[in-house]
Amino acid sequence: MKTFSILILASLFSSLAFADDAAPKPHPQNLGGIQSKDGATLSGVIRFKGVKPAPKPIADIAGNAFCKSCYKDKQLPTQDTIRFGKNGDDDTLQNVLVYVSKGLEGKTFDPPKDHVLLDQVGCVYVPHVVAVMAGQTLDVRNSDATLHNVMANPRQNPPFNFGMSEQNGIVPKIFNKPEFKLNVRCFMHPWMSGYVHVLPHPFFAVTGEDGTFKITGLPPGQYELAVLHETSLFQPTPATATIELTAGETKQQDFTFQPREKK
């Protein structure tokens, strides 16, 4: 098998001709919560303050003819590129996990019956970040007309490594133990990288293109709300938020990420 070489450019580029016409198709936002007549709702916006890291391109995607054809003469940004807003030019932040970190102790919930989709489109994972409850089904789909190999070495769940040669084929996965930042990769295309967060309850969401989140069906009570981005270079303000909710109430809590101060 031909060895693929990924050259990541060390310098930052302020303007790059990325493949907008071949960009991954948007998927429904990964919203969280349950349906409950008396349940409360938490929503908000995740913003970014400070100098935005510039996108970095993958220097060589020519190892696979199909992947190269998706982007023609344009450049594909690395999958660890930070995504800002719908067009990349506003102050909202995509791919942030928002979840209840305290206040549900002693409560149990059945895993949602709805499946969550992690797709492979244009030789990247779409969405880049998804979240599921332990016991909930994650459908891994290959929308590309090329072979992908999906693999991960979780810390709390069993490792997996399987090929997907059939276009539109789906492999269901269930994770039984909670785990943050489960990194999914592709052996065939080393630049492909996505994240799965596995939560012990259904009260979480992942911010979409507009940086918003919404968590529904929370029982009345006091909760701590936390946020998590895949990079450790950012820090949120506030770090966590304590919120009191009554039956049927809706509250908003925003967070702002900024570059972490160097010590």
N, C-alpha and C positions, 0 to 999 in steps of 0.2 A: 504494500500500500504506500502510495506516495506520502511523504512526510510534509505536512503543512507548516509553513513558517509564518508566524504573526509578528510583524514589526510595528511596535507601538511608538509613535513619534514622541520624543521627550518634550519638545517645545509646544507651547499652546498657540492655537491659531484663532485669530479674532474673527475671520470670515472664511467659510468653507462652502463649497458647492456640494451639499449633500443631496441625496436622491429623494427629493420630495415626491416625485411622481411614482416612485417605487416603494415609498415608505410603508411600513406595516399598517394594515387597516385598523382603525380604532375599534376597540371592544367595549362592551358595557362596563361601566365603572363597578369595581368590586365593593359594593355597599354591604353593610353588615346589619345584624339584628334579627329580630323575629317579629311576627305579627301578633299583637296583643291589644285587646280593647282598652285596657287600663295602662298600657305601656307608655313610657316617656321616650322622647326623641332628643338625641344630641347631634348637632351639626356644627359646621364651622369651615374655615378656610385656613390652609397652610400657606404662609408667605415666606419669602426669602429676602433678607436684607444684607447688603454688602456687595463686594465684587464677585460677579458670577464666574465660575471656572469656564473657560472656553472649551468647546467640543474638541475631541481628539479623533482623528480619522484612523481607520484600519488601513494600513499602507498597501496590503496585498490581499485581495479577495479572489484572485484568479485561480486558486486551487480547485475550484468547482465551477464548471461552465454554467450551471443553472444559477448559482448565487451571483456570478459575475453578470449574467444577463439581467438580473433584477435591478442592477444599479448602473449598468452601461458604463458611461465614462465618469459618473459621479461617485462621490465617496460616501462610505457608510461609517457613521461614528461608532466608536467602541461602545460596548454595552454598559460600561460603567460611566458613560457620559451622563451628567446630571440633566434632568429634563425640567425645564422651566416653562410653565404655562402652555397654552395651546400652540402658540407660534414661537415659543422660546424667547420672547422679548418682553414678557411681563414679569411680575414679581411673585407669581404663585408657583408652588412646588409640587411636582407629580411624584407618585410612587412612595408616598409616606404612609406607613401603617399607623393608624389611630386605634387605640384599644383601651378597654377598661382594665386597669392594672390592679385595682383594689375595690372591694365592696361586694364581691360575688362569692366570698368564702362561704362554704357550706351549702351552696346552691348547685344543683345539677340541671343540665339541659340536654335534650336529645340533639344529635347532630342534624343540621338542616338537610332536608331531602334534595334541595336544589344542588345541582352540580356546578362546580367552578371550572372555567375553561382556561387552560394554558396552551396557547397555539404556537405553531412554528410557521411564520409567514416571512418570505423574503430572507430566509436564513437567519432570523432572529426570533427570540421568544417574545410573544405578544399575549397579554401585557408583560412588561418586564418584571413586575411584582404582583403576586396574587396572595390571598390569604384564605385559609379554610379552617374550620373547626376540626379538632381531632375526631376521626370517624366519618367526616364528610368526604364525598367523592370529588377528586380532582381529575378532570378529563384532560389528558395530554393529547393534543391533535396535531397532525402533520398536514398543513394546507399546501405544502410545497410538492412539486413534482420531482423530488430528489430524496435520497436516503438521508435520514437523520438518526443519530444515536443519542438517546437521552440517558444521562447518568448523573448520579449524586452519591455523596458519602455523608449522609446525615449523622449528627452526633447522638440523637435520641431514637431515631427510627432506622429500620434496616436499609442498607444500601441497595441501589438498583442500577441496572445498566441494560437497556434494551434498544434494539433497532426498530426504526419505523420507515419501511420502504414504500408503503401504500399511501398514495395521496388521499387526503381526507380520512385516513385511518385514525382511530381513537384508542388509546390505552388508558383505562381508569386506574387511578392510584388512590389508596386510602392510607393516611398516616394516623397511627393510634396514640401517639404521644406528642404533647405540645413541644414546639421547637421554633425558635426565631431564625431567620436568615438561612434557610435551607437552600443551598446553592445548586441549581440545575445547570448542567453544561452539555455540550455535544462533542463527542470524540472526533466526528467527521469534520466539524467546523469549530475550531478552538476558540474563536471569538464569541461564540454564542454563550450567553450567560443570563440566567434569570433567577428570581428568588421566590420561595414559597414560605410564608409564615403560617405556622400551625398553632392555633389558640385552644385553650381548654374550655372556651365558651363561645357563643355566637355574637358577642358584642364587640365588633371591630369593623373597620373599613380601610380601604386603600384609596388615597386621593387620586382623582382622575386628571384629565387634561387641564381643568380649570382650578385645580388645587383644593377642591371641596371634598367634604366627607359627610356621611349621614349614617347614624346608628339608631335603629328603631327598637321599640318593644322592651325597653329597660324597666324592670320592676321599680317601684318607688324606693328611694333610699339615697345614701350618700356614696359617691364613687370617686375614685381617682382615675383620671384620664391621662394616658401617656402616648407618646409618639416615638416612632423609630424610622430612621432612614438608613439605607444600606451602608452609606459612608460614615466613617467616624470623624470626618473632617468638619462636620457641621454640628452645632449644638442648638437645641430648641429653647425658646423663651415663651411661656414658662417651661421648666423641665417637666412638670406634671401640673395638673389642675384638679382641684377638689370641687365637686359639684353636687349639690343637693337637688333631687328630683322628686316631684310629686306625681300622682297618677295622671296620665295624659298630658303632662307638661312638655313643652319644647324649649330647649335652651341652646344657645350658641356659645362655642368656645373656640377661639382662634389661637393659632400658634405661629411663631416666627422663628425660622432657622437662620443662622448666620455662621460664617466661618469660625471654627473653634480657635480661641486665643492660644497662641503659642506660649508655653511656659519656659 
